[in-house]
Amino acid sequence: MQFFEHQERARLRTRALLALFVLAVAAVVAAVDALVVGLLLIGQVEFRPLLPEAEPLTALNLPLLIGTSVLTLALIGAAALWRARRLRSGGAQVVRELGGVPVAPDPSDPRQRRLRNLVEEMALAAGAPVPDVFILEDEPGINALAAGYSPADAVVAVTSGALDKLDRDQLQGVIAHEFSHIVHGDTRIDIRLMAALFGILAIALLGRRLRGTGAGLDGPRRPGALLLIGWLLNLIGSLGLFAARLIKAALARQREYLADAAAVQFTRNPDGIAGALRRIAVEPAGALLSVDTEEVSHMTFSAGTHARWLSAHPPLEERIRRIDPRFHPAQLVALARRIRQTEASTRRTAISDPAQGIAAGTQAPTEAPLGALLDPILDPAAVLATIGNPGQAELIAAALLTAGLPEGLRAVAHRPQWAQALLCLLLLDPDPKTRETQRLLVARRLGHETEQQIGHLIDAHPAPHPRQRLPLAELTIPALKQLPGADLARLDRTIAALIAADGQLSVFEYALGRLLRVRIRDALHPPRTQGRRKLAELAEPAQDLIRALAWIGHREQAARQAAEAAGLAQAGWTPSRGPTLREDWHEALDRTLTPLDALRPSAKATLVAALVATITHDHRVTVAEAEALRAICATLHVPLPLATSVGHRTQST
């Protein structure tokens, strides 16, 4: 299933969630009304037993029932809104409530370093923002989860049990599974589902509260009444719990199969994720979490509780069988025996140094040139197939790309203050006079310490390869998000000043500035909705975008017109006649990209295919074209796979 089809399905799942939520709320309201009617009947029998001529009880108490319904709806709505407000900061809030702690920027623990490297490689391979990484330190079970309103504010968390008991291939499979949820929009639905289900469960929480306070009140009758009401509300809460699990099972089970399949495609190593599932099946702790996981059970890699009825996850054996049709449950018995026999040696050898290469089964030949593995896919249909569904080639390319980074530069990318110096370093001009002017700008705007850090980086490390510049900038995003808003605004203004220092604007400078602005803006204010516009409604800005990209990639007018014609034809438009291209390509991008982000997923698919056709019509992709396309796709919230976004040659425009 293509990325854009996933996006359309996510919209349908959101509508289904809303419909199921409405039905569940109606059922809870009806149950509360039935409780009120029951209490009134008890009172009728006790206090007015000889009133046969009385009107039906519901008619006499219709205002009371209406008031009860309104009050119940208000309680559910207020609880859901309160929970949504608590979760407004995104995935990090969800994980912290489970006891998660962030992984250090440059961890000394080899387990954490391996985890961070895996997450960064997968993010670069998929063309997604690098998520924050957390560990659930007090959880011995094997589990993981991804959470967030959007890829920009998403986090990935794994348990300490997963780090201790899974080898690199297995952990890679688990992380790939979670990345599938991130890039396909599942996490947005998950976090909304948390807020909605909290509203449904509010009645049960109120019942628990009444039971707790009833025993401490004075009076001969009131405590008993409150206890009774509390127990009855708990009973109604059971209906809410049933509805919550029904909703989660309806929305989550099938997508777990899809995420498993996506992980296999990503890593091209079925034994990775299947091995992780087998290990969960034979572990005494399994995937269990010590905290109450009712709210987040639909987010976790595997079920975190013993509850099986209406579980949000399919049975482990069925998940394994879909990945490995040869699987038989008897294999689990043999695996458990083997683990017990070799547990001590397994713990010593399971953790390998992540800097030593790529996982077994996915390792590229050491003599393979980096450029050969980073050659882009030149067919629009093939590019669309890899968007949101990267494969082994992208993963290998990301691992080699990050392994080829100067170690010092990759380390400073994880530190907030040094990350600012690194970004400024990437924008320094080759001309000595301009470079000196830029360093003075940095000293004046960001401080002398940052300027001195730039000097240290220049002296200590070689300049990164042009293909490494944007990926290196992407690695700084998690560190930059830790800075105060005022510092981020100051950094943005400084970057703009550095770009303008020489009076010219290169494609890389434009791409870097826009990419950072989009990533940081989305991280601070995650987009909550998808676009709904049709491509025909935004035909003019879409055509201008194609023309601007054609201008970027070609020097001769004839070549530019040919590239434009290829892109327009791919989108189903008739190529224009005459010199419609202009030199103000950056103004065209600024003018068109924000409106085009409002396109619906299917329209974005057509537009991205047209953009790929524009830059690949001559069967080559320059670094400038790849950088521009990466910035464009970031603005459109389309995860462009690495093989398309690094360029075929080192030529720039």
Summary of the structure (lengths in Angstrom):
residues: 653
radius of gyration: 28.4
end to end distance: 35.4
largest distance: 102.6
contacts: 2263
relative contact order: 0.10
helix: 67%
strand: 3%
